Amino acid sequence: MDQRQLKQADLAPVFGTGSIVSEVLSGKRQINAKQARKLADYFHLSTDLFV
């Protein structure tokens, strides 16, 4: 996120809501398989990096 100068709100479409983004980034919630695929597509990376 830092390298791309993204804010939490920029990831809301990937996770569904800003509150879920906040919970994932704070470690209160884990990324599920669907979110991992969406993040991989968003960042053009392997899904394995997010699981």
PQR file of N, CA, C, O and H, with PARSE charges and radii, in Angstrom:
ATOM      1  N   MET A   1       0.826  -1.187   0.000 -0.4000 1.5000
ATOM      2  CA  MET A   1       0.000   0.000   0.000 -0.0000 2.0000
ATOM      3  C   MET A   1       0.868   1.247   0.000  0.5500 1.7000
ATOM      4  O   MET A   1       0.560   2.222  -0.685 -0.5500 1.4000
ATOM      5  N   ASP A   2       1.955   1.218   0.770 -0.4000 1.5000
ATOM      6  CA  ASP A   2       2.838   2.380   0.820 -0.0000 2.0000
ATOM      7  C   ASP A   2       3.446   2.677  -0.546  0.5500 1.7000
ATOM      8  O   ASP A   2       3.496   3.829  -0.977 -0.5500 1.4000
ATOM      9  H   ASP A   2       2.205   0.426   1.327  0.4000 1.0000
ATOM     10  N   GLN A   3       3.905   1.630  -1.219 -0.4000 1.5000
ATOM     11  CA  GLN A   3       4.547   1.817  -2.523 -0.0000 2.0000
ATOM     12  C   GLN A   3       3.596   2.406  -3.547  0.5500 1.7000
ATOM     13  O   GLN A   3       4.012   3.158  -4.429 -0.5500 1.4000
ATOM     14  H   GLN A   3       3.865   0.695  -0.869  0.4000 1.0000
ATOM     15  N   ARG A   4       2.328   2.069  -3.434 -0.4000 1.5000
ATOM     16  CA  ARG A   4       1.329   2.561  -4.388 -0.0000 2.0000
ATOM     17  C   ARG A   4       0.555   3.750  -3.844  0.5500 1.7000
ATOM     18  O   ARG A   4      -0.389   4.229  -4.473 -0.5500 1.4000
ATOM     19  H   ARG A   4       1.990   1.458  -2.718  0.4000 1.0000
ATOM     20  N   GLN A   5       0.955   4.217  -2.684 -0.4000 1.5000
ATOM     21  CA  GLN A   5       0.316   5.356  -2.017 -0.0000 2.0000
ATOM     22  C   GLN A   5      -1.201   5.155  -1.900  0.5500 1.7000
ATOM     23  O   GLN A   5      -1.990   6.043  -2.223 -0.5500 1.4000
ATOM     24  H   GLN A   5       1.721   3.828  -2.173  0.4000 1.0000
ATOM     25  N   LEU A   6      -1.583   3.960  -1.427 -0.4000 1.5000
ATOM     26  CA  LEU A   6      -2.987   3.637  -1.247 -0.0000 2.0000
ATOM     27  C   LEU A   6      -3.426   3.901   0.182  0.5500 1.7000
ATOM     28  O   LEU A   6      -2.638   3.799   1.123 -0.5500 1.4000
ATOM     29  H   LEU A   6      -0.943   3.239  -1.165  0.4000 1.0000
ATOM     30  N   LYS A   7      -4.676   4.237   0.323 -0.4000 1.5000
ATOM     31  CA  LYS A   7      -5.286   4.407   1.639 -0.0000 2.0000
ATOM     32  C   LYS A   7      -6.206   3.220   1.884  0.5500 1.7000
ATOM     33  O   LYS A   7      -6.534   2.478   0.959 -0.5500 1.4000
ATOM     34  H   LYS A   7      -5.316   4.319  -0.441  0.4000 1.0000
ATOM     35  N   GLN A   8      -6.617   3.046   3.123 -0.4000 1.5000
ATOM     36  CA  GLN A   8      -7.525   1.954   3.455 -0.0000 2.0000
ATOM     37  C   GLN A   8      -8.778   2.001   2.589  0.5500 1.7000
ATOM     38  O   GLN A   8      -9.267   0.961   2.147 -0.5500 1.4000
ATOM     39  H   GLN A   8      -6.351   3.649   3.875  0.4000 1.0000
ATOM     40  N   ALA A   9      -9.287   3.171   2.352 -0.4000 1.5000
ATOM     41  CA  ALA A   9     -10.511   3.325   1.565 -0.0000 2.0000
ATOM     42  C   ALA A   9     -10.337   2.805   0.135  0.5500 1.7000
ATOM     43  O   ALA A   9     -11.310   2.396  -0.499 -0.5500 1.4000
ATOM     44  H   ALA A   9      -8.890   4.015   2.712  0.4000 1.0000
ATOM     45  N   ASP A  10      -9.105   2.820  -0.370 -0.4000 1.5000
ATOM     46  CA  ASP A  10      -8.851   2.322  -1.720 -0.0000 2.0000
ATOM     47  C   ASP A  10      -9.085   0.822  -1.828  0.5500 1.7000
ATOM     48  O   ASP A  10      -9.357   0.311  -2.915 -0.5500 1.4000
ATOM     49  H   ASP A  10      -8.315   3.151   0.145  0.4000 1.0000
ATOM     50  N   LEU A  11      -8.979   0.110  -0.704 -0.4000 1.5000
ATOM     51  CA  LEU A  11      -9.169  -1.341  -0.707 -0.0000 2.0000
ATOM     52  C   LEU A  11     -10.594  -1.759  -0.354  0.5500 1.7000
ATOM     53  O   LEU A  11     -10.904  -2.951  -0.372 -0.5500 1.4000
ATOM     54  H   LEU A  11      -8.758   0.525   0.178  0.4000 1.0000
ATOM     55  N   ALA A  12     -11.450  -0.819  -0.039 -0.4000 1.5000
ATOM     56  CA  ALA A  12     -12.830  -1.149   0.320 -0.0000 2.0000
ATOM     57  C   ALA A  12     -13.548  -1.937  -0.774  0.5500 1.7000
ATOM     58  O   ALA A  12     -14.294  -2.860  -0.447 -0.5500 1.4000
ATOM     59  H   ALA A  12     -11.198   0.149  -0.024  0.4000 1.0000
ATOM     60  N   PRO A  13     -13.360  -1.619  -2.059 -0.5600 1.5000
ATOM     61  CA  PRO A  13     -14.017  -2.425  -3.088  0.2800 2.0000
ATOM     62  C   PRO A  13     -13.555  -3.888  -3.098  0.5500 1.7000
ATOM     63  O   PRO A  13     -14.314  -4.774  -3.489 -0.5500 1.4000
ATOM     64  N   VAL A  14     -12.341  -4.136  -2.680 -0.4000 1.5000
ATOM     65  CA  VAL A  14     -11.820  -5.497  -2.631 -0.0000 2.0000
ATOM     66  C   VAL A  14     -12.442  -6.270  -1.475  0.5500 1.7000
ATOM     67  O   VAL A  14     -12.795  -7.439  -1.627 -0.5500 1.4000
ATOM     68  H   VAL A  14     -11.724  -3.416  -2.363  0.4000 1.0000
ATOM     69  N   PHE A  15     -12.576  -5.626  -0.324 -0.4000 1.5000
ATOM     70  CA  PHE A  15     -13.054  -6.294   0.883 -0.0000 2.0000
ATOM     71  C   PHE A  15     -14.550  -6.128   1.120  0.5500 1.7000
ATOM     72  O   PHE A  15     -15.141  -6.885   1.890 -0.5500 1.4000
ATOM     73  H   PHE A  15     -12.289  -4.676  -0.200  0.4000 1.0000
ATOM     74  N   GLY A  16     -15.149  -5.175   0.487 -0.4000 1.5000
ATOM     75  CA  GLY A  16     -16.583  -4.947   0.661 -0.0000 2.0000
ATOM     76  C   GLY A  16     -16.902  -3.717   1.481  0.5500 1.7000
ATOM     77  O   GLY A  16     -17.804  -2.955   1.133 -0.5500 1.4000
ATOM     78  H   GLY A  16     -14.668  -4.561  -0.139  0.4000 1.0000
ATOM     79  N   THR A  17     -16.164  -3.510   2.579 -0.4000 1.5000
ATOM     80  CA  THR A  17     -16.375  -2.320   3.404 -0.0000 2.0000
ATOM     81  C   THR A  17     -15.040  -1.832   3.969  0.5500 1.7000
ATOM     82  O   THR A  17     -14.070  -2.584   4.053 -0.5500 1.4000
ATOM     83  H   THR A  17     -15.431  -4.129   2.861  0.4000 1.0000
ATOM     84  N   GLY A  18     -15.018  -0.574   4.347 -0.4000 1.5000
ATOM     85  CA  GLY A  18     -13.834  -0.010   4.966 -0.0000 2.0000
ATOM     86  C   GLY A  18     -13.553  -0.608   6.333  0.5500 1.7000
ATOM     87  O   GLY A  18     -12.397  -0.695   6.747 -0.5500 1.4000
ATOM     88  H   GLY A  18     -15.807   0.037   4.279  0.4000 1.0000
ATOM     89  N   SER A  19     -14.602  -1.022   7.037 -0.4000 1.5000
ATOM     90  CA  SER A  19     -14.392  -1.597   8.366 -0.0000 2.0000
ATOM     91  C   SER A  19     -13.693  -2.953   8.275  0.5500 1.7000
ATOM     92  O   SER A  19     -12.889  -3.297   9.141 -0.5500 1.4000
ATOM     93  H   SER A  19     -15.541  -0.951   6.701  0.4000 1.0000
ATOM     94  N   ILE A  20     -13.998  -3.718   7.233 -0.4000 1.5000
ATOM     95  CA  ILE A  20     -13.303  -5.003   7.057 -0.0000 2.0000
ATOM     96  C   ILE A  20     -11.838  -4.757   6.723  0.5500 1.7000
ATOM     97  O   ILE A  20     -10.963  -5.461   7.226 -0.5500 1.4000
ATOM     98  H   ILE A  20     -14.652  -3.438   6.530  0.4000 1.0000
ATOM     99  N   VAL A  21     -11.564  -3.779   5.890 -0.4000 1.5000
ATOM    100  CA  VAL A  21     -10.175  -3.419   5.576 -0.0000 2.0000
ATOM    101  C   VAL A  21      -9.431  -3.094   6.861  0.5500 1.7000
ATOM    102  O   VAL A  21      -8.320  -3.578   7.080 -0.5500 1.4000
ATOM    103  H   VAL A  21     -12.275  -3.207   5.481  0.4000 1.0000
ATOM    104  N   SER A  22     -10.034  -2.285   7.700 -0.4000 1.5000
ATOM    105  CA  SER A  22      -9.423  -1.893   8.966 -0.0000 2.0000
ATOM    106  C   SER A  22      -9.138  -3.102   9.855  0.5500 1.7000
ATOM    107  O   SER A  22      -8.068  -3.200  10.456 -0.5500 1.4000
ATOM    108  H   SER A  22     -10.936  -1.892   7.522  0.4000 1.0000
ATOM    109  N   GLU A  23     -10.096  -4.017   9.934 -0.4000 1.5000
ATOM    110  CA  GLU A  23      -9.915  -5.210  10.761 -0.0000 2.0000
ATOM    111  C   GLU A  23      -8.805  -6.102  10.230  0.5500 1.7000
ATOM    112  O   GLU A  23      -8.031  -6.658  11.010 -0.5500 1.4000
ATOM    113  H   GLU A  23     -10.965  -3.938   9.446  0.4000 1.0000
ATOM    114  N   VAL A  24      -8.717  -6.246   8.917 -0.4000 1.5000
ATOM    115  CA  VAL A  24      -7.651  -7.065   8.321 -0.0000 2.0000
ATOM    116  C   VAL A  24      -6.291  -6.424   8.580  0.5500 1.7000
ATOM    117  O   VAL A  24      -5.350  -7.108   8.982 -0.5500 1.4000
ATOM    118  H   VAL A  24      -9.345  -5.794   8.284  0.4000 1.0000
ATOM    119  N   LEU A  25      -6.185  -5.133   8.355 -0.4000 1.5000
ATOM    120  CA  LEU A  25      -4.900  -4.456   8.530 -0.0000 2.0000
ATOM    121  C   LEU A  25      -4.455  -4.403   9.986  0.5500 1.7000
ATOM    122  O   LEU A  25      -3.259  -4.337  10.268 -0.5500 1.4000
ATOM    123  H   LEU A  25      -6.950  -4.578   8.029  0.4000 1.0000
ATOM    124  N   SER A  26      -5.403  -4.431  10.903 -0.4000 1.5000
ATOM    125  CA  SER A  26      -5.046  -4.402  12.323 -0.0000 2.0000
ATOM    126  C   SER A  26      -4.820  -5.804  12.896  0.5500 1.7000
ATOM    127  O   SER A  26      -4.418  -5.953  14.050 -0.5500 1.4000
ATOM    128  H   SER A  26      -6.375  -4.485  10.673  0.4000 1.0000
ATOM    129  N   GLY A  27      -5.083  -6.830  12.077 -0.4000 1.5000
ATOM    130  CA  GLY A  27      -4.862  -8.199  12.523 -0.0000 2.0000
ATOM    131  C   GLY A  27      -6.038  -8.819  13.251  0.5500 1.7000
ATOM    132  O   GLY A  27      -5.924  -9.931  13.768 -0.5500 1.4000
ATOM    133  H   GLY A  27      -5.409  -6.709  11.139  0.4000 1.0000
ATOM    134  N   LYS A  28      -7.160  -8.128  13.303 -0.4000 1.5000
ATOM    135  CA  LYS A  28      -8.343  -8.645  13.992 -0.0000 2.0000
ATOM    136  C   LYS A  28      -9.122  -9.643  13.142  0.5500 1.7000
ATOM    137  O   LYS A  28      -9.941 -10.401  13.663 -0.5500 1.4000
ATOM    138  H   LYS A  28      -7.253  -7.225  12.884  0.4000 1.0000
ATOM    139  N   ARG A  29      -8.869  -9.645  11.841 -0.4000 1.5000
ATOM    140  CA  ARG A  29      -9.568 -10.534  10.912 -0.0000 2.0000
ATOM    141  C   ARG A  29      -8.566 -11.064   9.901  0.5500 1.7000
ATOM    142  O   ARG A  29      -7.668 -10.340   9.470 -0.5500 1.4000
ATOM    143  H   ARG A  29      -8.203  -9.030  11.418  0.4000 1.0000
ATOM    144  N   GLN A  30      -8.719 -12.319   9.526 -0.4000 1.5000
ATOM    145  CA  GLN A  30      -7.856 -12.912   8.508 -0.0000 2.0000
ATOM    146  C   GLN A  30      -8.484 -12.753   7.130  0.5500 1.7000
ATOM    147  O   GLN A  30      -9.698 -12.601   6.993 -0.5500 1.4000
ATOM    148  H   GLN A  30      -9.449 -12.906   9.877  0.4000 1.0000
ATOM    149  N   ILE A  31      -7.641 -12.792   6.130 -0.4000 1.5000
ATOM    150  CA  ILE A  31      -8.101 -12.715   4.750 -0.0000 2.0000
ATOM    151  C   ILE A  31      -8.643 -14.081   4.349  0.5500 1.7000
ATOM    152  O   ILE A  31      -7.991 -15.102   4.571 -0.5500 1.4000
ATOM    153  H   ILE A  31      -6.655 -12.916   6.241  0.4000 1.0000
ATOM    154  N   ASN A  32      -9.845 -14.100   3.754 -0.4000 1.5000
ATOM    155  CA  ASN A  32     -10.393 -15.365   3.281 -0.0000 2.0000
ATOM    156  C   ASN A  32      -9.957 -15.602   1.830  0.5500 1.7000
ATOM    157  O   ASN A  32      -9.321 -14.743   1.220 -0.5500 1.4000
ATOM    158  H   ASN A  32     -10.374 -13.271   3.573  0.4000 1.0000
ATOM    159  N   ALA A  33     -10.300 -16.759   1.288 -0.4000 1.5000
ATOM    160  CA  ALA A  33      -9.855 -17.143  -0.054 -0.0000 2.0000
ATOM    161  C   ALA A  33     -10.360 -16.178  -1.130  0.5500 1.7000
ATOM    162  O   ALA A  33      -9.624 -15.825  -2.051 -0.5500 1.4000
ATOM    163  H   ALA A  33     -10.817 -17.457   1.783  0.4000 1.0000
ATOM    164  N   LYS A  34     -11.609 -15.761  -1.006 -0.4000 1.5000
ATOM    165  CA  LYS A  34     -12.177 -14.835  -1.999 -0.0000 2.0000
ATOM    166  C   LYS A  34     -11.443 -13.492  -1.975  0.5500 1.7000
ATOM    167  O   LYS A  34     -11.132 -12.925  -3.023 -0.5500 1.4000
ATOM    168  H   LYS A  34     -12.206 -16.047  -0.257  0.4000 1.0000
ATOM    169  N   GLN A  35     -11.175 -13.000  -0.785 -0.4000 1.5000
ATOM    170  CA  GLN A  35     -10.451 -11.734  -0.647 -0.0000 2.0000
ATOM    171  C   GLN A  35      -9.025 -11.867  -1.165  0.5500 1.7000
ATOM    172  O   GLN A  35      -8.499 -10.937  -1.777 -0.5500 1.4000
ATOM    173  H   GLN A  35     -11.427 -13.461   0.066  0.4000 1.0000
ATOM    174  N   ALA A  36      -8.393 -13.015  -0.927 -0.4000 1.5000
ATOM    175  CA  ALA A  36      -7.032 -13.249  -1.417 -0.0000 2.0000
ATOM    176  C   ALA A  36      -6.997 -13.194  -2.939  0.5500 1.7000
ATOM    177  O   ALA A  36      -6.079 -12.615  -3.519 -0.5500 1.4000
ATOM    178  H   ALA A  36      -8.820 -13.770  -0.430  0.4000 1.0000
ATOM    179  N   ARG A  37      -7.993 -13.795  -3.587 -0.4000 1.5000
ATOM    180  CA  ARG A  37      -8.057 -13.748  -5.054 -0.0000 2.0000
ATOM    181  C   ARG A  37      -8.262 -12.318  -5.544  0.5500 1.7000
ATOM    182  O   ARG A  37      -7.634 -11.895  -6.515 -0.5500 1.4000
ATOM    183  H   ARG A  37      -8.739 -14.265  -3.116  0.4000 1.0000
ATOM    184  N   LYS A  38      -9.136 -11.579  -4.877 -0.4000 1.5000
ATOM    185  CA  LYS A  38      -9.379 -10.193  -5.282 -0.0000 2.0000
ATOM    186  C   LYS A  38      -8.132  -9.328  -5.086  0.5500 1.7000
ATOM    187  O   LYS A  38      -7.812  -8.490  -5.929 -0.5500 1.4000
ATOM    188  H   LYS A  38      -9.646 -11.922  -4.089  0.4000 1.0000
ATOM    189  N   LEU A  39      -7.434  -9.537  -3.969 -0.4000 1.5000
ATOM    190  CA  LEU A  39      -6.192  -8.784  -3.729 -0.0000 2.0000
ATOM    191  C   LEU A  39      -5.131  -9.133  -4.769  0.5500 1.7000
ATOM    192  O   LEU A  39      -4.422  -8.255  -5.262 -0.5500 1.4000
ATOM    193  H   LEU A  39      -7.694 -10.218  -3.285  0.4000 1.0000
ATOM    194  N   ALA A  40      -5.027 -10.409  -5.097 -0.4000 1.5000
ATOM    195  CA  ALA A  40      -4.056 -10.841  -6.102 -0.0000 2.0000
ATOM    196  C   ALA A  40      -4.341 -10.177  -7.443  0.5500 1.7000
ATOM    197  O   ALA A  40      -3.424  -9.728  -8.130 -0.5500 1.4000
ATOM    198  H   ALA A  40      -5.602 -11.123  -4.696  0.4000 1.0000
ATOM    199  N   ASP A  41      -5.615 -10.120  -7.808 -0.4000 1.5000
ATOM    200  CA  ASP A  41      -5.986  -9.448  -9.059 -0.0000 2.0000
ATOM    201  C   ASP A  41      -5.703  -7.954  -8.984  0.5500 1.7000
ATOM    202  O   ASP A  41      -5.185  -7.364  -9.932 -0.5500 1.4000
ATOM    203  H   ASP A  41      -6.360 -10.485  -7.250  0.4000 1.0000
ATOM    204  N   TYR A  42      -6.042  -7.353  -7.862 -0.4000 1.5000
ATOM    205  CA  TYR A  42      -5.863  -5.905  -7.686 -0.0000 2.0000
ATOM    206  C   TYR A  42      -4.392  -5.502  -7.782  0.5500 1.7000
ATOM    207  O   TYR A  42      -4.046  -4.513  -8.429 -0.5500 1.4000
ATOM    208  H   TYR A  42      -6.463  -7.833  -7.092  0.4000 1.0000
ATOM    209  N   PHE A  43      -3.534  -6.287  -7.126 -0.4000 1.5000
ATOM    210  CA  PHE A  43      -2.107  -5.958  -7.088 -0.0000 2.0000
ATOM    211  C   PHE A  43      -1.294  -6.689  -8.159  0.5500 1.7000
ATOM    212  O   PHE A  43      -0.084  -6.487  -8.255 -0.5500 1.4000
ATOM    213  H   PHE A  43      -3.815  -7.090  -6.601  0.4000 1.0000
ATOM    214  N   HIS A  44      -1.940  -7.529  -8.959 -0.4000 1.5000
ATOM    215  CA  HIS A  44      -1.267  -8.309 -10.010 -0.0000 2.0000
ATOM    216  C   HIS A  44      -0.158  -9.179  -9.422  0.5500 1.7000
ATOM    217  O   HIS A  44       0.975  -9.190  -9.903 -0.5500 1.4000
ATOM    218  H   HIS A  44      -2.923  -7.693  -8.881  0.4000 1.0000
ATOM    219  N   LEU A  45      -0.522  -9.909  -8.363 -0.4000 1.5000
ATOM    220  CA  LEU A  45       0.407 -10.798  -7.673 -0.0000 2.0000
ATOM    221  C   LEU A  45      -0.220 -12.176  -7.530  0.5500 1.7000
ATOM    222  O   LEU A  45      -1.387 -12.377  -7.868 -0.5500 1.4000
ATOM    223  H   LEU A  45      -1.443  -9.901  -7.972  0.4000 1.0000
ATOM    224  N   SER A  46       0.558 -13.116  -7.030 -0.4000 1.5000
ATOM    225  CA  SER A  46       0.069 -14.456  -6.792 -0.0000 2.0000
ATOM    226  C   SER A  46      -0.859 -14.489  -5.589  0.5500 1.7000
ATOM    227  O   SER A  46      -0.620 -13.799  -4.597 -0.5500 1.4000
ATOM    228  H   SER A  46       1.506 -12.953  -6.755  0.4000 1.0000
ATOM    229  N   THR A  47      -1.908 -15.281  -5.673 -0.4000 1.5000
ATOM    230  CA  THR A  47      -2.845 -15.449  -4.567 -0.0000 2.0000
ATOM    231  C   THR A  47      -2.142 -15.992  -3.335  0.5500 1.7000
ATOM    232  O   THR A  47      -2.525 -15.674  -2.209 -0.5500 1.4000
ATOM    233  H   THR A  47      -2.102 -15.841  -6.479  0.4000 1.0000
ATOM    234  N   ASP A  48      -1.116 -16.808  -3.540 -0.4000 1.5000
ATOM    235  CA  ASP A  48      -0.373 -17.412  -2.431 -0.0000 2.0000
ATOM    236  C   ASP A  48       0.207 -16.372  -1.468  0.5500 1.7000
ATOM    237  O   ASP A  48       0.388 -16.664  -0.286 -0.5500 1.4000
ATOM    238  H   ASP A  48      -0.805 -17.066  -4.454  0.4000 1.0000
ATOM    239  N   LEU A  49       0.488 -15.211  -1.940 -0.4000 1.5000
ATOM    240  CA  LEU A  49       1.061 -14.171  -1.087 -0.0000 2.0000
ATOM    241  C   LEU A  49       0.074 -13.669  -0.031  0.5500 1.7000
ATOM    242  O   LEU A  49       0.480 -13.089   0.976 -0.5500 1.4000
ATOM    243  H   LEU A  49       0.341 -14.974  -2.900  0.4000 1.0000
ATOM    244  N   PHE A  50      -1.208 -13.890  -0.259 -0.4000 1.5000
ATOM    245  CA  PHE A  50      -2.234 -13.348   0.639 -0.0000 2.0000
ATOM    246  C   PHE A  50      -2.899 -14.406   1.506  0.5500 1.7000
ATOM    247  O   PHE A  50      -3.737 -14.084   2.348 -0.5500 1.4000
ATOM    248  H   PHE A  50      -1.538 -14.361  -1.077  0.4000 1.0000
ATOM    249  N   VAL A  51      -2.535 -15.656   1.307 -0.4000 1.5000
ATOM    250  CA  VAL A  51      -3.156 -16.729   2.075 -0.0000 2.0000
ATOM    251  C   VAL A  51      -2.325 -17.049   3.296  0.5500 1.7000
ATOM    252  O   VAL A  51      -2.686 -17.932   4.075 -0.5500 1.4000
ATOM    253  H   VAL A  51      -1.854 -15.918   0.623  0.4000 1.0000
TER
END
